[in-house]
C-alpha cells in the first residue's frame, strides 16, 4: 500500500522531494552495483534456459501480464473526491496510505489512553469505508500494476501533457526542472482536493524550487527554516480543510490522531479547534498568512 502512493507522487515530481530525504527509498538503493550485476547475469541465464521451452509456458507467461479491467476504471469514475479520474486515483491511494499510517501509529504507541482508543477505532471505520469504495484498487498488490493503472488514467486526463513532461525529467535542464516543480505546486494548490493539498506540507524547504520557498520566508518574515516548515505544514492542512468535507482535518484524520497520541486534550477535536486552543495568537496569525499565500497561488 505504501508503495502505491509513492509511485503516484513520483510521477507528480513530488517524488523528487521525498527521495531527497532518503527516508522512504533507502531500501531501494541499498543493493550494490555488484549485486545488481549478479542479478542481471542470473536473469540472462534464466532467459537462455527458457529459450527452448514449449509454447504452453509462453502462454502461461502471457496470462500474467496485467491488464486494467473496465470495472476498475468504473470504480474511479464514482467522483467521490474529484470529477477528474487521475485526481481520484491519487486521492484514493493517499487515503489508503493514511490508513496504513494510522495502523503503524497505533502499533508504535506504548501507552494508549481511552480517548485515543475511541478515536482510533472511529478512524478505522473511516478506513473501512474507503476500502469499500475502492475494493479493486486496494487489491492491486504489485507496484507495476498500479503504475500501469496510474499511467493509463493520467494519459487520458486533462493533465496528459503535464505527465508527459514529468516522464521526461531526465532530459531537462535545471531551469526546466525548476519550472516543472513550480508548475506542480500550482497544480496541487489548484486541485481543490484535501489529501493532495495536504502534501504541500511534506515538501522540504530546499531544492530547485527554492525561489518559490523564499516567498514563504518573506511572507512569514523569518529565516528560521524549522519554524517555516512547521507553519507550512499546518497552513497546508488548514488550507485543505475547505475541500472534501474536511476529511484531512477531522478528529479521526492522521494529523489529529498524532496530536491525540501526544496530548489527550487533542482527542476528539478537529484541526481548526485544535489550532485555536493550542497555538498562540501570533502562531495562528502566521498560519493565516501562509493560507492566504497558498490561496493566492491557486488563482
C-alpha positions as CSV (number, residue, x, y, z in Angstrom):
1,X,0.0,0.0,0.0
2,X,2.8,2.4,0.9
3,X,4.5,2.0,-2.5
4,X,1.3,2.8,-4.4
5,X,1.2,6.4,-3.3
6,X,4.9,6.7,-3.6
7,X,4.6,5.8,-7.3
8,X,1.9,8.3,-7.8
9,X,3.9,11.0,-6.1
10,X,7.0,10.1,-8.1
11,X,5.1,10.8,-11.3
12,X,3.8,14.0,-9.9
13,X,7.5,15.0,-9.3
14,X,6.8,15.2,-5.6
15,X,9.0,12.1,-5.6
16,X,11.9,14.4,-6.1
17,X,11.3,16.0,-2.7
18,X,10.6,12.6,-1.0
19,X,13.8,11.0,-2.4
20,X,15.9,13.9,-1.1
21,X,15.0,12.8,2.4
22,X,16.0,9.2,1.7
23,X,13.7,8.1,4.4
24,X,11.3,6.0,2.2
25,X,13.5,4.9,-0.6
26,X,16.6,3.9,1.4
27,X,16.0,0.2,0.9
28,X,15.8,0.5,-2.8
29,X,19.3,1.9,-3.1
30,X,21.0,-0.5,-0.7
31,X,21.7,-3.0,-3.4
32,X,25.3,-2.6,-4.5
33,X,26.4,-2.5,-8.2
34,X,27.9,-5.9,-7.8
35,X,24.6,-7.4,-6.6
36,X,22.8,-5.7,-9.5
37,X,25.3,-7.2,-12.0
38,X,24.8,-10.7,-10.5
39,X,21.0,-10.3,-10.7
40,X,21.3,-9.3,-14.4
41,X,23.5,-12.3,-15.1
42,X,21.1,-14.6,-13.3
43,X,18.2,-13.2,-15.4
44,X,20.2,-13.7,-18.6
45,X,20.9,-17.3,-17.7
46,X,17.2,-17.9,-16.9
47,X,16.3,-16.4,-20.3
48,X,18.7,-18.8,-22.1
49,X,17.4,-21.8,-20.1
50,X,13.8,-20.9,-21.1
51,X,14.5,-20.2,-24.7
52,X,13.7,-23.7,-25.8
53,X,10.6,-24.2,-23.6
54,X,7.3,-25.0,-25.3
55,X,4.5,-22.6,-26.4
56,X,2.3,-23.6,-23.5
57,X,4.7,-22.0,-21.0
58,X,4.8,-18.9,-23.1
59,X,1.0,-18.7,-23.0
60,X,1.1,-19.0,-19.2
61,X,3.6,-16.1,-19.0
62,X,1.3,-14.1,-21.2
63,X,-1.6,-14.5,-18.8
64,X,0.5,-13.0,-16.0
65,X,0.5,-9.6,-17.8
66,X,-1.6,-7.0,-16.0
67,X,-4.5,-5.5,-17.9
68,X,-6.6,-2.8,-16.4
69,X,-10.2,-4.1,-16.1
70,X,-13.1,-1.9,-17.0
71,X,-14.6,-2.4,-13.6
72,X,-11.5,-0.6,-12.0
73,X,-12.0,2.3,-14.4
74,X,-15.6,2.3,-13.4
75,X,-14.6,2.3,-9.7
76,X,-12.6,5.5,-10.1
77,X,-15.4,7.1,-12.0
78,X,-17.5,7.4,-8.9
79,X,-16.3,11.0,-8.4
80,X,-16.2,10.6,-4.6
81,X,-13.3,13.0,-4.3
82,X,-12.9,14.6,-7.7
83,X,-14.5,14.7,-11.1
84,X,-11.0,14.2,-12.6
85,X,-10.2,10.5,-12.7
86,X,-6.5,10.9,-12.2
87,X,-7.1,13.0,-9.1
88,X,-9.5,10.3,-7.9
89,X,-6.7,7.7,-8.3
90,X,-4.2,9.7,-6.4
91,X,-6.7,10.6,-3.6
92,X,-7.7,7.0,-3.1
93,X,-4.1,5.9,-2.9
94,X,-3.2,8.8,-0.5
95,X,-6.2,7.9,1.8
96,X,-5.2,4.2,1.8
97,X,-1.7,5.2,2.6
98,X,-3.0,7.3,5.5
99,X,-4.9,4.3,6.8
100,X,-1.7,2.3,6.9
101,X,0.0,5.2,8.7
102,X,-2.7,5.2,11.3
103,X,-2.2,1.4,11.9
104,X,1.5,2.0,12.2
105,X,1.0,4.8,14.6
106,X,-1.3,2.6,16.7
107,X,1.2,-0.2,16.9
108,X,4.0,2.2,17.8
109,X,2.2,3.7,20.8
110,X,3.5,2.2,24.0
111,X,0.6,3.5,26.2
112,X,-2.8,4.0,24.8
113,X,-5.3,6.3,26.5
114,X,-9.1,5.6,26.4
115,X,-9.7,8.8,24.5
116,X,-7.1,7.8,21.8
117,X,-8.5,4.3,21.5
118,X,-12.0,5.7,20.8
119,X,-10.7,8.0,18.1
120,X,-8.5,5.3,16.6
121,X,-11.5,2.8,16.3
122,X,-13.5,5.6,14.7
123,X,-10.7,6.2,12.2
124,X,-10.7,2.5,11.3
125,X,-14.4,2.7,10.4
126,X,-13.5,5.6,8.0
127,X,-10.8,3.4,6.5
128,X,-13.2,0.5,6.1
129,X,-15.4,2.9,4.1
130,X,-12.5,3.9,1.9
131,X,-11.6,0.3,1.1
132,X,-15.3,-0.5,0.4
133,X,-15.4,2.4,-2.1
134,X,-12.2,1.2,-3.8
135,X,-12.1,-2.6,-3.3
136,X,-10.4,-3.3,-6.7
137,X,-7.7,-0.7,-6.4
138,X,-7.0,-1.8,-2.8
139,X,-6.4,-5.4,-4.1
140,X,-3.7,-4.4,-6.6
141,X,-0.6,-5.7,-4.8
142,X,2.1,-5.2,-7.4
143,X,3.7,-1.8,-8.0
144,X,3.9,-2.4,-11.7
145,X,0.1,-3.0,-11.8
146,X,-0.6,0.3,-10.0
147,X,1.8,2.1,-12.2
148,X,0.0,0.9,-15.3
149,X,-3.3,1.9,-13.9
150,X,-2.0,5.3,-13.0
151,X,-0.4,6.0,-16.4
152,X,-3.4,4.8,-18.3
153,X,-5.7,7.2,-16.4
154,X,-3.1,10.0,-16.5
155,X,-2.7,9.9,-20.2
156,X,-6.4,10.1,-20.8
157,X,-6.8,13.1,-18.5
158,X,-6.6,16.9,-19.0
159,X,-3.2,16.6,-17.3
160,X,-1.7,14.4,-20.0
161,X,0.8,17.0,-21.3
162,X,1.9,17.7,-17.7
163,X,2.5,14.0,-17.0
164,X,4.4,13.6,-20.3
165,X,6.7,16.3,-19.2
166,X,7.3,14.7,-15.8
167,X,8.4,11.5,-17.5
168,X,11.0,13.4,-19.5
169,X,12.7,15.0,-16.5
170,X,16.0,13.2,-17.1
171,X,16.4,15.1,-20.3
172,X,15.5,18.5,-18.8
173,X,17.9,21.3,-17.8
174,X,17.9,22.6,-14.2
175,X,15.8,25.6,-15.3
176,X,13.2,23.3,-17.0
177,X,13.0,21.1,-13.9
178,X,12.6,24.2,-11.7
179,X,9.7,25.4,-13.9
180,X,8.2,21.9,-13.7
181,X,8.3,21.8,-10.0
182,X,6.7,25.3,-9.8
183,X,4.0,24.0,-12.1
184,X,3.5,21.0,-9.8
185,X,3.0,23.3,-6.9
186,X,0.4,25.3,-8.9
187,X,-1.4,22.1,-9.8
188,X,-1.5,20.9,-6.2
189,X,-2.9,24.2,-4.9
190,X,-5.4,24.3,-7.8
191,X,-6.5,20.6,-7.3
192,X,-9.3,21.6,-4.8
193,X,-8.5,18.2,-3.2
194,X,-7.8,18.0,0.5
195,X,-5.5,14.9,0.6
196,X,-3.4,16.3,-2.2
197,X,-3.2,19.8,-0.9
198,X,-2.1,18.4,2.5
199,X,1.0,17.1,0.7
200,X,2.3,20.7,0.4
201,X,3.4,20.4,4.0
202,X,5.6,17.4,3.2
203,X,7.9,19.3,1.0
204,X,11.4,20.3,2.2
205,X,12.2,24.0,2.0
206,X,15.2,23.3,-0.3
207,X,15.7,22.2,-3.8
208,X,15.2,23.6,-7.3
209,X,12.0,25.3,-6.2
210,X,14.0,27.5,-3.7
211,X,12.8,30.7,-5.3
212,X,9.2,29.6,-4.5
213,X,10.1,28.8,-0.9
214,X,11.9,32.1,-0.5
215,X,8.5,33.7,-0.8
216,X,7.3,31.7,2.2
217,X,10.2,33.2,4.3
218,X,9.3,36.7,3.1
219,X,5.6,36.2,3.9
220,X,6.5,34.9,7.4
221,X,9.3,37.5,8.0
222,X,11.7,34.8,9.2
223,X,14.8,32.9,8.2
224,X,14.1,30.1,10.7
225,X,13.6,27.1,8.4
226,X,12.3,24.9,11.1
227,X,9.6,27.4,12.1
228,X,8.8,28.0,8.4
229,X,8.4,24.2,7.9
230,X,6.1,23.9,10.9
231,X,3.9,26.8,9.6
232,X,3.9,25.4,6.1
233,X,2.7,22.0,7.3
234,X,0.0,23.5,9.5
235,X,-1.2,26.0,6.9
236,X,-1.3,23.3,4.2
237,X,-3.6,21.3,6.4
238,X,-5.8,24.3,7.3
239,X,-6.0,25.2,3.6
240,X,-7.1,21.7,2.8
241,X,-9.9,21.8,5.3
242,X,-12.3,23.6,2.9
243,X,-12.3,20.7,0.5
244,X,-13.8,17.1,0.5
245,X,-15.9,17.7,3.6
246,X,-12.7,18.4,5.7
247,X,-11.5,14.8,5.7
248,X,-7.9,15.9,6.4
249,X,-9.0,18.0,9.4
250,X,-11.5,15.7,11.1
251,X,-10.9,14.3,14.6
252,X,-10.0,11.0,13.0
253,X,-7.6,12.4,10.5
254,X,-3.9,11.3,10.6
255,X,-2.8,14.7,11.8
256,X,-5.3,14.8,14.7
257,X,-4.6,11.2,15.7
258,X,-0.9,12.1,16.0
259,X,-1.8,15.1,18.2
260,X,-4.2,12.9,20.2
261,X,-1.3,10.4,20.9
262,X,0.9,13.3,22.2
263,X,-1.8,15.2,24.0
264,X,-5.0,13.7,25.4
265,X,-6.8,17.1,25.2
266,X,-6.5,17.0,21.4
267,X,-8.6,13.8,21.2
268,X,-12.0,14.5,19.6
269,X,-11.1,17.9,18.2
270,X,-10.8,18.9,14.6
271,X,-7.8,20.8,13.2
272,X,-9.4,24.2,13.4
273,X,-10.4,23.9,17.0
274,X,-7.1,22.4,18.0
275,X,-5.2,25.3,16.4
276,X,-7.4,27.8,18.2
277,X,-7.0,26.2,21.6
278,X,-3.4,25.0,21.3
279,X,-1.5,27.6,19.3
280,X,-0.6,31.1,20.4
281,X,-2.4,34.1,18.6
282,X,0.9,35.0,16.9
283,X,1.4,31.4,15.7
284,X,-2.1,31.4,14.2
285,X,-1.6,34.7,12.5
286,X,1.4,33.2,10.7
287,X,-0.6,30.2,9.7
288,X,-3.3,32.6,8.3
289,X,-0.6,34.5,6.4
290,X,0.5,31.3,4.6
291,X,-3.0,30.1,4.0
292,X,-3.7,33.4,2.2
293,X,-0.4,32.9,0.3
294,X,-1.4,29.4,-0.8
295,X,-4.8,30.5,-1.8
296,X,-3.2,33.2,-4.0
297,X,-1.1,30.5,-5.7
298,X,-4.4,28.8,-6.6
299,X,-5.7,31.8,-8.5
